[in-house]
Amino acid sequence: MKILKYIFSGCALLLFSQCTDLAEEPFTFLSPSNYYKNADELNTALVSVYDGYQNGFNGNYKYIMYLEVLTEFGSPAYAKDDAQLWNVWSDMNNADKMVITNWDDAYNIINRANLVIGRGEDVEMDETLKKRYFAEARFLRAATYYNLVRMYGGVPIPETFTEGLKNLAIPRKTTEETYAYIIADLEYAEENLPQKSNYQSDNIWRASKGAAQALLGDLYLTRGSMTGDKTFFQKSKEYTTKVIQSGQYDLQANFKDLWYWWNINNKNGIESVFEMQYGGVENEYNNNHVMFGVNITETTLGCYMYHRFGPSIQHYLSYNNDDTRKEGSFLTKVNVTEKGNSSHILQTIEFVPADKGFFPGSKGWKTASPGNLKFYDRTESSASLKKPQANSYVIRYADVLLDYAEAENEINGPAAAYAYVNKVRNRAKLPDLTPGLSKEQFADVIYKERGWEFVGEGLLFFDELRTNRIGKNVSEHVKYGNDNGINMYVNNPLQFVPSKNFLFKIPRYDLDSNPALIQNPDNVSN
């Protein structure tokens, strides 16, 4: 793909090797005397912003793992990286230990975007294309700030790129100011990005008008959920309506076909609003295949696998057996084959829920949970090169449909929202919802539907937080694990009951690098 060609060009390798951590000595990625002279060089810099987002969020296994293991949807699989402590919300006000270490990654992305915009002003090139490049950079910057503001509240907003050790004392903006900045970026992106179908096939991976609209729809849904202001829900409905009516997207007919495990031709398909690209090349492969595996090296599974966390047993058991997402999402059986002869099956191992996560299980399973095959690449090249290349979704059309349904329900009740949820359910071979639900019952249904649809995709922590379900659900989930003797839950009760206003601590080493930063106050358990 073209993105990989740019990423692995000699210029891009130089680009990615330079440090932009605001905690150390930031400097420009491209020397002003040598680069940013034409559209190609600006595009190379732009691709580095995509690469930064990939590494800082969807490709950062700790970001995905820690957020999901804080919910009822994920469970620790192994006592490494302290996943078992995050699972019970232990010591969550500790700014040295219980932090998600991608604050500096986020500001790396932001600095790269600022470089594209700042240095790009003087590049002589087609102005329409320049605006598109700026819009892509602003979309990625907005997506980065959106993740940060939901985790930390208001954050510093550097107005330009960083070239040295000056202007690093940047105070935090308020939450309102941060959201206003994100919205301005996304409105610019909506205005200046093309529809997905207007990209040539080798550029289909880029941010599009629909991606900006979908992210605005999700942002306004979050604002409405956090504040109760119905005008935000109305804005969410308006933006998700634009995506729905654009004709650019639809649900993949078969849920399995969304995932590389089942369909190696699935990248950037009809349901993809925006996704991260991975390839079988050094520093560009999907390491989540490795870290979220099922603790086995087996050629028919592709690259070797460790195990850090996986879907919780409680969540796995919550699926209706008719729900095609159950088989489509989870790896529960593996044929162990003879080395060098994959046609010779030596043993079949199987996940058994009654084993309660203890391993090796009664049928030889080697980890505490099912595998989430959304991350996996079982191709021969994955096995031989040890570089799995399944893409990961940032925004799917199913998310847009459920966002619309939730906003509509908040504004007018469920009557006109059923069709959007039913479309997602019907794709999973489930019947229509029972009519006559109250507004509150319908909201609960949407939340459950999101869990069955998006497990492992980095969305559910934020859904649970903004809808204020997190304290109750986490309490019940950990108690379930305690009472049922689930591995990694035994003698490990919940340490903290969170609320929707929970904010992570800024990592102390990042806090110390910016003398103008003020730490978040301690969270109080409910």
N, C-alpha and C positions, 0 to 999 in steps of 0.2 A: 504493500500500500504506500501511497505517496508520503503519508506522515512518517512512516518508518524510513523512507529514503532521506527525508530532511533530517530526521533525528540522528541518523547515523552518518551523515556527511561529516567530513573533517571539521568543517566550521562549527557544526552543532556539537561535536565532541568537545571542542574548546569551550563552547558556550556553557555546556553542562558541568564542566570540571571546576568552574570558578565559584567561590563561596560568596553567598549573599546573606548569610546569617547576620541579622542585626545585632546579635550578641557578640560578634567578633569584628571583622573588618570588612564591611560590605564594599563592593565596587562594581562597576558596570560589567555586564557580560560581554559586551562588544566594544572594543576600543573605538572611540569616536573618530580616530584618524584612519581607521582601517575598514569600518563597517557602516551600515545604515546609509549606503550610497544609492541604493536602488530598491525596487520592490522585492527582489529575491532575498536580499539580505534582511529586509524588514520581516519578510515571511519566516526566515530562519529564526529570528528572534521571537516571533509570535509562536512558532511551534514549541519553543522552550517554555512558554507559559502553559500550554497544554501539558507538556511533560511534567512541569512542576505540580500541576493540579493532580495529575495521575499519581505521582509519588507521595504527595502530601495527604491525600484523602482516600480515594477508592483503592489505591494500591498500597496503602499503609495498613498493614495487617493489625497493628495495635489500635488504630483508630476504629476500624470496623469491629474488632473483637471487644474492646472495652465498652463501646457504646451499646452493643447488643447484649453483652453479658450482664449489663446493669438492668436488663429487662427480663421478663418471663420467657422470652423467645430464645435466649442463648444460655448455655451452661459451660463451665470450664471443663476441659477434657483432661487436663494434665496440670500439675502444680509447677508451672513455669510461667514467667511474666506476671505472676500474682493474679491470674484470672480468678482464682477462687476467692481472693479478697475483694476484688471489684464486684463479684457476684453477690456479696452480702453487704456491699456499701461500707466497707471497713475504712476508717480513718480518712474519710473523704475531704476533710479540711486540711490535709497534709500537702503543702505546696511543693515538697521535695520528692514525695514518693507517689502519691495518688494523683498523677497528672497525665494527660494525654500529650505526648511529646511532639506535637506538630504545630505549636505556636510559631516557632521559627520557620518551619516549612511554609506556613501560610504567608508570612511576610516575605519569604523568598518569592512565592508566586506573585504577590502584590507588587514587589519591586520589579520583577520581570515585566509585568503588565505596564507599570509606570514607565519603564524604559521604552517599550514599544510605542507608547503614546507620546512620551516626551521627545525621544530622538526621532520618531517618525514624522514629526511636524515639518522638518526641513528636507525630507526625502522627496525628490522630484519623481513623481509617478502618477498614474491615473488617480484622480481624486476620489472617484467612486470606490475603487478598490482600496484606497487608503482608509476611507471611512469604514469599509467592511472590516479591514484588519483592526482598526481601533475598536470597532464594535465587538469583535471576537475577544480582544484583550479585556474590554470592559465587562463583557459577560463573565469571563473567568474570574476577574477581580471581584465582581459582584457575588458570584457563587462562593468564593473564598470568604468574603466578609459575612455572607449569610450563615455559613457554618460557624464562624467565630462568634457572631452576635448571639446565636442561639446557645452557644456553650459558655460564653464569658460575659455577655451583656455588651455595653458600649466598649469600643476598642479604639486604639490610636489609628488615625487615618493620615498617613504621610501623603502630602500633596504632590510629591514628585519622586523620582528615583533617587537612590542613595549612591553616592560615588566614593565616599570616604567616611571618616569618623566625625563628620559634622552633622548637625541637625538631628541627632539621635534622641534627644530629650523631647519626645512627642507625647503629650498628655492624651488621656482617653477622651473620646467623644461620649456623649450620652447614648443610651440605646436608641432614642428617637432620632438623634442626629445620624447614627450609624445606619439605621434603616432608610433614612432619607437619601443618604449617599448611595446605598445599594439600589434603591428605586431609580435614581437618576441614571445610574449606569445601565440598568436593565431597560429603561425607556429609550435610551440612546441605542442600545443593542437591538431592540424591537424595530426601531425606525430604520436602521442601517444594515441589518442582516437580511439575506435572502431567505426565502422558504427552502426547506430541505430539498425539494425536487428541482430547484434551480441550480443546485451545485452539480458539477460534473461528477461522475462516479468516483474518481480518485480524490475528491474533496468532500464526499458525503459525510465524513466523520466530523466535520467542523460544526461549531455552534451555528444555529439557525434562528430565524425569527420565531419559530414555534418553540424553541428551547427557551428563549427569553420570555415569551408569553407564559409558558408553563411554570417557569421559576417565579415570575411575578404572581401567578395564581396561587402557588404554594406559599409564597411569602405573605400575601394578604390573608390567606387562611390561617397562618401562624399568628399574625397580628390580631385577627379576630378572636382566635382561641385564647390568646394571652390577655386581651383587654376586654372582651365581651362587646366590642363596638361593631354593630351590624354593618356599618358602612364598609368595613374591611371585608366582611363576607361578601358583600355585593361586588366589590372590586375583584375578589377572587373568582366569583362566578363569571364576571365579564371577561377576565383573561383566559380562564379555562374554556369558556365558550368560543373564544377566538381560535384556540387550538383545535377544538372539536369540529368547528365549522370550516376549518381550513382545507379539509380533504387530504391532508398530508399524511395522516396516521390512521392506524386501525389496530385492533388487537390481532396478534398472531393467532391464526385459527387454532393451532395446536400448541398448548402451553409448552410442551416439551421442545418445540422448535425454537424457543427463545434461547436455549442454552447450548453452548458449544459441545457439551457432553453428548447431546442427542443430535445436533445438527451443526456440522462444521461450516456451513454456509450461512450461518445465522447473523453474522455481524452487520450492524447498522441497518436492520430490517425495518419492516413496516411499523412495528411497535416502538422502535427506538426513537426517542425524542433527543436524547443526548447520551453518549456512552464513551467510556475510556477505551483506548485502543492498546492492545498488547500484541507483541510479536515474539517469535522464537529467536531473539537476539539478546546479547548481554545487556543488562540494565533496562530491558524493555519487556521482560516476560512477567507473567502474573504470579507473583510469589504467594498469593493467597491459596493457590492450589496446594502448595507445600505446607504452609502453616496451618491450614484448616482441613488437612487430610485425615485419613483414618489409620495413621501410624503403621504404614506398610510400604515396602518397595515391591511393586508388582507391575510387570511390563504392561499388562492389559489395562492398568489404571493410568498409564502415562508416566510422568515424572514421579520420583520418590515422594513420599508423604510423611510429614510429622503430624502432630495433633496438639493444638492449643485450646481451641474451643469448638463447639458445634451447636446444632439445634438442641434445645432442651427436650428431655423425654416428655415432659408435660405438654409441651407444644406439639411435638410429633404425634402424641396420642390424641390431640384435640381434632385432628383432621377426620372428616367423614371418609370412609374407605372408598366411596364413589368419587371423591374429589381427585381429579387427575393431577392436581398439584402435589399430592403426596408422593406418588411414584415419580413425578416429573422433577421434584426438588431434592429427594433424599436418596442417598446411597446406603443400602442396608444389606447387600449381599455381594460378595467378591469371590470369584474363582481364583484360587492360588495356583499358579501354573509352574511347570518345570522351567528353570532358567535356560534360556536359549531355545525353548520349545513351547510357545504359548498355547499350542493346541493340546498339550498334555496337562489336564487338570489334576493336580495333586490333592486338593482339598477345597471345599466350599465353606467359607466362613460367613456368618450371618449375625446381624444385630438382633438381639432379643430384648425387648423392653423389660421383661421380668428379671433380667440380670441386674437391673437397677444401676446400670452404668459401670459396674465392676468388670474389670477385664484382666486377662482374657475371659470372654464370656462363655456361656455353656455351649455355644456353637463357634467358638474360636475368635469372636470379634475382638479387635485389638485396641479399642478406645471406648470412651464413656458415652458416646452418643452416635446417632446416624451421621453419615457424611452429608454435607450440603454440596451437591454436585453442580450448583450454579458457578462454582469457582473452578471446576475441573476440566482438564484437557487430557483425554485418554488416547490421543493419537500416537502413532509410532514415533513421530518427530519429538513429541513431548518426552517420551521414554528415552530416546537416544540422545537428544540435545540437552535434556534436563532444563528446558525453558518453556513451560506451558504458556499458551497464548490465548486463553479464553478472555474475551472482552468483559467489561463490567458496566452495567447500566447506571447512569446518574439519574436519568428521568425516563420512565416508560409511560406509554399512553394509558396503561391501566391506572397509573398514579393520577393522571389528569382526570380520568373518568371518576375516580373515587373522590378526588378533591372537589370536583364539580358537585357531586352528590352531597358531600358534607356541607358545602357552602349553601346549596339550595335548601337543605334541611334546616340549617340554622336560620335562614331568612324566612322561609315559607312553610316549613314542615316537610314531611317526606313524600307527599303525594306525587310530585313531579320528579322526584329523585330516584324512584324505584328502578326505572329503566336503565340507569347508568350503572347501578350496582348489579342488577340482574345480567347485564351484558358481561361483566367480569365473571360472575358466578356460572353463567351458561357456558362460557368458554371452558370452565373447569368441570363441565358435565354435571353441575348442580342445578336443581330446580329454582324457579323464581322464588323470591322472598314471600313469606306470608303477608298478604295485605293487611292494612289496619293497624300497623305499628304506630306507637306514639313517637313524638320527636326524640325523646330520650332513648327509647328502644331502638330506633333506627340509627341513632348515633353509635350505640353499642354494637350494632350489626356491622356498621362500616369499619369500626375499629377492629373487630375480629376478622373481617374480610381482608383488611390490610395485613394483619399478621400472617394469614395463610398465603397471601399473595407475595409479600415482600420480605419474608424471613431471609436474613443474611445480606440484605442489600443496603444496609446503612441508613435506613429511614425510620425504623420503628421506635428507637429511643426518643427521637424528636416528636413523633406522633403521640407517644405515651406521655411525654412531659407536657406538651401544649394542651392536651385534653384533660390534664390533671388526673389521670388514671394511675400515675406511676407509683404513688405511695401505697395505695390499696393493692394493686396488682403484684408489686414486688414483694410486699408482705405475705400475700397469699402464696406466691410462688416459692419463696424460700421456706415457708412453713410446710408446703407440700413436699419439698425435698427433704426437710428435716424429718417429718412424720413418716415418710415412706422409705427412709433409709437410703436415699439416692447417693451414689458415690459423689464425693466432693461437697456434699451438703451435710453429711453426718457430723454432728457436734460442731456445726458452723452456722449459728443462727444469724439473722439479720442484725446488723450493727447500727443502721441508720435508716430512718423512714423519710424518703425525699418528698418534696412538693413540686408544683409546677414552676416555682420561682427559683429552683436550684440552679446555681452557677458553679462551674468548675473554678478551681484556683488557677491563676496564671502560674505556670512553672516558675519556681524561684530564680532559676538561672536566667530566664528571660526577663523576669521582673528586675533583676539586678542590673541588666544591661541597659535599661532605660530609666534614668533617674526621675523622669516625670510620671512614670506609671504608678498607679495606686492599686493595691491588691483588692480583690473581692472580699467582702466581709465573710466571716464564717457562716456556713449554712447551719440551720437549726433543724434538728430532727422533729418530725411530726409524731 
